[in-house]
Amino acid sequence: SSSSYFTTSVLCHEGFHSLGAPDLYHYSDSLNFNPVGPWDLMGSNGYIPQQTNAYMKYKYGNWIDEIPEITHYGTYTLFPLNSATSEKTCYKIASENPDEFYLLEYRRNVENFDQSVPGSGVVIYRINTLFNGNAGFNNVDILDEVYIYRHYGTSTNDGLINQAYFRANIIRDEFNINTDPYPFLSDGTIGSLAIDSFTVAGDSIQFRYTTLEIQNIQELPDYQEIKVYPNPFIQYVEILIPDNLTNVGSVDIYDISGKLLRSQNIS
């Protein structure tokens, strides 16, 4: 009997159900957690329908063929999620848990299908591939498939879902174990993900995928432009030598006891 049920947004939401997409809100939750809130069509209904996230488009809509994975440290560009281009609208990054990964996308509230979202910037998700949707969440053995990191959000506090976007010139301009929010996984484990150097929210936005070791790097005293990270390292190390240092002909790597592990000639 309520006209609020009969809106374009509700029609879009129910239409996505008909394609197999689950709800992203909790049917029953004594903690009052709001996993995605106004950022997703399957979490709430904006006056102007907001789009669903890239993972939902990929898994349930088959509208995205592949979510590109970031595996190397560096600076990356994101275009708004509903851009005409199919490239660089989302990225995923592996977590310490093989069943979970991070998803990054750029939402801009001046775009046609994002005018209802709370702000413009990079939204960072935690995706748990063991579950389908968020409806049955009980915080014990049924957890969220899709969760958005937000200001003050922790494993025990819902936080402020409207403050879930990252960009330059606001308090949320980096994301790591020391920031608010921080990269905690479904079981409370704190991940090692570190994102910084967000640019302003324009036609595109950039960010740097890194580690805390790189963020806090100490430059070498003899060749101050050479960067070595991560340090210490287990599986691999990256050594960046600027082109102007033409007199560097080789690199020797030693372990903590002084044993030579590898000698590499470079050009």
Summary of the structure (lengths in Angstrom):
residues: 267
radius of gyration: 21.3
end to end distance: 75.0
largest distance: 79.2
contacts: 785
relative contact order: 0.12
helix: 11%
strand: 24%
